[in-house]
Amino acid sequence: MAQALRPNTAGGLFATDGKPHPLQDVLLAVTLVLGVTSFITAMFHHLHLLSSWAGLAGIITGAYGQWVSETTRERFGLILGLGAAAIGFFLGMAHGGLFGGLFD
């Protein structure tokens, strides 16, 4: 029972295997930032360019992050960012798309 009380001192917040994962942590942070940006800006019709491009970039970085992720905690955060990026991307596409209004 002593092992159950031992604190986890190795690794970071998302590295449950005790090894550092700098690439995965950066991809996680970028995906979350792009997802939140895309999701929030999708609520405004005139910001469809920002929401659709940020959503597309968030989907791409999140998909690559899922491919190279090594722990469940990393994957959980990536899924949250991917979901927000996808919702923002689709709403941005519905409001005008990636190039809507640029070539009028």
Backbone as a ProteinNet text record, in pm:
[ID]
protein_1_A
[PRIMARY]
MAQALRPNTAGGLFATDGKPHPLQDVLLAVTLVLGVTSFITAMFHHLHLLSSWAGLAGIITGAYGQWVSETTRERFGLILGLGAAAIGFFLGMAHGGLFGGLFD
[TERTIARY]
79.5	0	84.1	211	295.7	306.1	302.2	312.7	191.2	78.8	-40.8	-28.6	53.3	66.7	185.8	262.8	382.2	341.7	389.6	352.5	423.3	361.2	418.9	507.1	637.7	729.7	797.2	788.8	854.6	759	815	735.4	657.2	591.8	513.1	366.4	288.4	144.6	81.5	127.9	67.1	147.3	268.4	352.1	333.1	244.7	217.7	318	403.7	503.9	637.1	646.6	766.6	872.2	847	942.5	889.6	980	934	889.3	787.6	736.9	719.5	828.8	816	736.4	753.4	679.3	529.6	492.6	351.6	289.5	365.8	314.9	292.2	382.7	366.3	246.2	231.6	116.2	-14.4	-14.1	-132.2	-167.7	-69.6	-94.8	-142.8	-79.4	-118.1	-259.5	-291.5	-425.2	-530.7	-504	-600.3	-620.4	-512.3	-523.5	-599.8	-566.6	-636.1	-782.8	-808.5	-946.2	-1031.4	-978.3	-1053.5	-1072.9	-969.3	-980	-1085.9	-1082	-1178.3	-1319.9	-1335.3	-1468.4	-1529.3	-1449.7	-1501.7	-1530.5	-1439.4	-1460.8	-1570.6	-1605.9	-1714.3	-1849.4	-1859.3	-1986.2	-2016.8	-1921.5	-1938.3	-1929	-2033.6	-2040.4	-1928.4	-1891	-1790.4	-1647.5	-1626.9	-1494.1	-1479.9	-1554.7	-1552.4	-1417	-1339.8	-1206.9	-1115.6	-1115.7	-1032.4	-1077	-1206.8	-1254.5	-1230.4	-1249.3	-1229.5	-1082	-995.1	-852.1	-792.4	-831	-781.5	-833.8	-958	-1013.5	-941.5	-912.9	-840.7	-700.9	-630.9	-497.6	-504.8	-607.5	-625	-654.6	-732.7	-761.5	-634.2	-554.2	-430.4	-331.1	-308.6	-213.4	-265.3	-394.3	-452	-443.3	-464.9	-454.8	-311.3	-215.5	-75.6	-38.4	-89.8	-64.7	-120.6	-238.2	-294.8	-205.9	-149.5	-66.6	61.2	120.4	247.8	233.5	112.9	95.6	127.6	170.6	213.4	135.4	64.9	-7.1	-154.6	-234.6	-378.5	-409.8	-335.7	-359.8	-336.6	-233.6	-210.2	-326.5	-370.5	-479.8	-609.8	-633.2	-755.2	-757.4	-648.6	-641.3	-649.3	-587.6	-593.2	-735.7	-809.9	-947.8	-1033.3	-1011	-1083.8	-1052.4	-924.3	-885.6	-936	-931.4	-981.9	-1131.5	-1205.6	-1349.7	-1383.3	-1317	-1342	-1300.5	-1186.7	-1140.8	-1237	-1288.7	-1381.2	-1512.6	-1565.5	-1689.9	-1667.4	-1557	-1525.9	-1503.8	-1437.4	-1413.3	-1544.9	-1631.9	-1757.6	-1849.2	-1853.6	-1933.2	-1872.9	-1741.5	-1676	-1702.8	-1706.8	-1739.9	-1885.2	-1973.6	-2114.6	-2136.7	-2051.2	-2067.8	-1998.5	-1920.7	-1855	-1735.3	-1679.2	-1570.8	-1432.8	-1339.7	-1198.4	-1165.3	-1238.1	-1208.9	-1331.3	-1438	-1560.8	-1543.1	-1578.7	-1568.7	-1437.3	-1337.4	-1207.8	-1205.6	-1280.4	-1274.2	-1404.6	-1475.5	-1602.4	-1580.4
-119.4	0	126.3	115.6	233.5	297.6	218.2	275.7	361.2	339	418.5	559.2	577.5	708.6	786.9	729.1	794.9	906.2	1029.7	1137.7	1123	1171.9	1169.3	1292.5	1275.9	1388.4	1396.1	1292.2	1291.1	1338.6	1408.6	1448.6	1575.6	1619.5	1741.3	1712.4	1811.9	1801.4	1700	1695.5	1608.7	1481.9	1472.6	1355.9	1255.8	1159.9	1061.6	947.9	942.9	837	880.8	1003.4	1051.3	1107	1110.9	1164.6	1296.9	1387.2	1514	1493.9	1568.3	1565.2	1708.3	1776.6	1918.3	1941.1	1858.1	1875.7	1858.5	1756.7	1731.2	1842.4	1895.9	2004.4	2131	2159.4	2276.5	2257.8	2138.8	2112.4	2122.7	2076.1	2086.6	2232.1	2312.8	2454.1	2528.4	2503.4	2570.9	2531	2402.2	2355	2416.5	2424	2484.3	2632.9	2705	2848.7	2872	2796.1	2811.8	2770.1	2665.3	2620.4	2722.5	2777.3	2878.3	3004.2	3045.5	3162.9	3141.4	3027.4	2996.4	2988.4	2925.3	2908.4	3042.6	3128.1	3257.5	3350.1	3356.3	3446.4	3397.1	3271.2	3219.2	3273.2	3327.8	3383.3	3518.3	3575.7	3705.3	3684.2	3721.2	3694.9	3763	3882.6	3956.6	3906.2	3814.2	3757.7	3617.4	3588.7	3453.7	3415.7	3513.9	3480.6	3430.6	3500.3	3459.7	3325	3306.8	3181.7	3063.2	3079.9	2966.1	2931.2	3030.7	2999.7	2947.2	3005.8	2955.6	2814.5	2788.8	2654.7	2553.2	2589.8	2498.6	2469	2572.9	2551.8	2468.5	2491	2412.1	2266	2241	2102.8	2033	2101.6	2041.2	2015	2114.4	2092.9	1989.2	1988.8	1889.9	1748.9	1733.5	1601.1	1549.4	1637.2	1595.3	1566	1645.5	1620.9	1487.6	1451.4	1320	1208.2	1230.9	1128.7	1103.3	1209	1193.6	1190.9	1205.4	1208.9	1072.7	1077.6	955.6	925	1022.3	997.1	1034	980.5	1005.4	1150.6	1210.3	1350.2	1442.3	1415.3	1495.6	1480	1358.5	1332.6	1398.7	1401.2	1463.9	1612.6	1681.7	1824.3	1850	1762.6	1778	1760	1668.1	1648.2	1770.3	1831.1	1953.9	2065.4	2083.2	2185.5	2154.4	2027.2	1987.3	2012.4	1981.2	2004.1	2151.3	2235.1	2378.9	2434.3	2386.7	2432.3	2389.3	2268.3	2219.4	2296.6	2322.9	2400.8	2541.6	2604.2	2737.2	2737.7	2634.6	2623.9	2610.8	2522.8	2501.2	2622.8	2689.2	2811.4	2923.4	2931.7	3030.5	3003.8	2876.5	2841.5	2877.3	2858.7	2891.7	3042.3	3119.9	3265.3	3332.7	3261.3	3325.3	3250.5	3162.1	3077.5	3136.9	3067.1	3103.8	3228.2	3251	3364.4	3453.3	3433.4	3508.7	3656.5	3736.2	3879.4	3937.6	3854.9	3907.4	3944.3	3871.3	3891.3	3943.9	4024.3	4081.4	4203.6
0	0	0	26.9	29.6	-107.8	-212.8	-346.6	-382.6	-322.8	-350.4	-293.4	-192.4	-129.8	-182.1	-270.9	-322.2	-419.9	-400.3	-491.8	-625.7	-729.2	-863.3	-880	-866.1	-875.8	-1011.4	-1091.9	-1222.2	-1330.2	-1429.3	-1544.2	-1520.8	-1627	-1619.9	-1597.9	-1626.6	-1606.7	-1702	-1825.7	-1925.5	-1951.7	-1901.1	-1925.5	-1812.3	-1831.2	-1727	-1727.8	-1829.1	-1833.1	-1772.9	-1722.1	-1655.2	-1748.2	-1878.5	-1975.4	-2030.4	-2064.6	-2123.5	-2268.4	-2308.5	-2445.4	-2494.8	-2528.6	-2565	-2693.5	-2795.4	-2920.2	-2897.4	-2822.9	-2796.9	-2712.4	-2617.5	-2534.7	-2616.8	-2710.9	-2797.2	-2888.6	-2946.3	-3032.3	-2954.6	-2832.1	-2746.7	-2721	-2685.1	-2655.7	-2780.3	-2893.5	-3017.8	-3058.4	-3046.4	-3082.2	-2992.2	-2862.8	-2770.5	-2798.9	-2824	-2852	-2982.5	-3087.2	-3214.2	-3202.6	-3127.4	-3109.4	-3036.3	-2928.5	-2852.4	-2937.1	-3008.7	-3095.5	-3203.1	-3266.6	-3372.2	-3317.6	-3204.3	-3145.3	-3105.9	-3042.8	-2997.1	-3114.6	-3212.4	-3324.5	-3417.9	-3411.4	-3495.7	-3452.9	-3333.8	-3287.4	-3351.6	-3421.9	-3488.3	-3639	-3711.7	-3855.5	-3933.5	-3894	-3968.9	-3943.9	-3852.3	-3826.1	-3884.4	-3991.6	-4047.5	-4105.2	-4155.1	-4207.3	-4095.5	-3983.3	-3870.4	-3814.3	-3797.6	-3738.7	-3830.5	-3960.7	-4050.5	-4066.1	-4077.9	-4090.9	-3960.6	-3848.2	-3719.2	-3694.4	-3732.6	-3717.7	-3804.3	-3928.5	-4017.5	-3963.7	-3918.7	-3861.6	-3733.9	-3652.1	-3530.1	-3559	-3663.4	-3701.9	-3749.4	-3827.6	-3879.7	-3766.6	-3679.2	-3569.6	-3470.9	-3446.9	-3355.9	-3411	-3541.3	-3602.9	-3598	-3625.4	-3615.6	-3470.3	-3378.6	-3236.7	-3191.2	-3241.2	-3209.5	-3263.7	-3378.5	-3442.2	-3362.6	-3306.3	-3236	-3084.2	-3031.2	-2886.1	-2824.6	-2699.7	-2632.8	-2504.9	-2449.9	-2325.2	-2341.4	-2253	-2256.4	-2222.9	-2133.2	-2097.5	-2215.8	-2295.4	-2415	-2512.2	-2530.8	-2625.2	-2579.8	-2450.9	-2398.3	-2432.6	-2405.3	-2437.7	-2587.1	-2664.9	-2810.1	-2862.3	-2805.6	-2848.6	-2815.1	-2699.8	-2665.6	-2766.2	-2796.4	-2893.6	-3033	-3072.1	-3203.4	-3214.9	-3112.1	-3114.7	-3128	-3050.3	-3058	-3193.8	-3247.1	-3378.2	-3487.6	-3478.3	-3580.5	-3578	-3459.4	-3450.4	-3505.2	-3466.5	-3518	-3667.8	-3718.4	-3862.1	-3938	-3893.9	-3965.1	-3956.9	-3842.3	-3832.9	-3917.9	-3920.9	-4007.6	-4154.5	-4192.7	-4330.4	-4361.4	-4266.5	-4288	-4297.5	-4233.4	-4234	-4351.1	-4428.9	-4542.8	-4594.5	-4515.6	-4562.7	-4551.9	-4614.2	-4606.6	-4688.6	-4796.4	-4883.7	-4906.9	-4831.8	-4851.4	-4830.8	-4930.4	-4920.4	-4966.1	-4993.3	-5035.6	-5183.5	-5264.1	-5409.2	-5466	-5389.6	-5438.2	-5522
[MASK]
++++++++++++++++++++++++++++++++++++++++++++++++++++++++++++++++++++++++++++++++++++++++++++++++++++++++

